[in-house]
Amino acid sequence: MWRTLSYFNPLHFAPQVQAATTLVTGNEKDLFTPEVIAPLAAAFGRAPEQYVSAHSSYQDGVQRARWQAERYGLGEPLLPPHWQ
């Protein structure tokens, strides 16, 4: 079983990723801290940006919207009224 599961290890696929990518990690109190994610981040074919989650759907959503707007040259992101 463990051998089969090892085929799904993201470290095996990360070198093939060439797209702009953001890895969302936890903070020092979470399981997936930036230090734990570091080997995966280093394995990417193109270095990903890393973002430490604020554990807030509002703050994390705004960050994702800004990243996409900046990445694709869309100017200021259009945010839902309840996020402004």
Backbone hydrogen bonds, N-H to C=O, Kabsch-Sander energy under -0.5 kcal/mol:
donor,donor_aa,acceptor,acceptor_aa,energy
5,L,1,M,-2.5
6,S,2,W,-1.8
7,Y,3,R,-0.7
7,Y,4,T,-1.2
8,F,5,L,-1.9
9,N,6,S,-1.5
12,H,9,N,-2.0
13,F,9,N,-0.5
13,F,10,P,-0.7
14,A,10,P,-2.2
16,Q,13,F,-1.6
17,V,14,A,-1.7
18,Q,16,Q,-0.6
23,L,49,E,-3.1
24,V,22,T,-0.6
25,T,23,L,-0.6
25,T,51,Y,-2.8
26,G,32,F,-3.2
30,D,27,N,-1.9
33,T,31,L,-1.2
37,I,33,T,-2.2
38,A,34,P,-1.0
40,L,37,I,-0.6
41,A,37,I,-2.6
42,A,38,A,-2.6
43,A,39,P,-1.1
43,A,40,L,-0.5
44,F,40,L,-0.7
44,F,41,A,-0.8
45,G,14,A,-1.7
45,G,17,V,-0.6
46,R,17,V,-0.8
49,E,21,T,-2.7
51,Y,23,L,-2.6
53,S,25,T,-3.4
53,S,51,Y,-0.6
60,D,56,S,-3.1
61,G,57,S,-1.7
62,V,58,Y,-2.6
63,Q,59,Q,-2.1
64,R,60,D,-2.3
65,A,61,G,-2.5
66,R,62,V,-2.5
67,W,63,Q,-2.5
68,Q,64,R,-2.4
69,A,65,A,-2.3
70,E,66,R,-2.7
71,R,67,W,-2.8
72,Y,68,Q,-2.3
73,G,70,E,-0.9
74,L,69,A,-3.0
75,G,69,A,-0.6
79,L,77,P,-0.8
83,W,80,P,-2.3
84,Q,81,P,-1.3
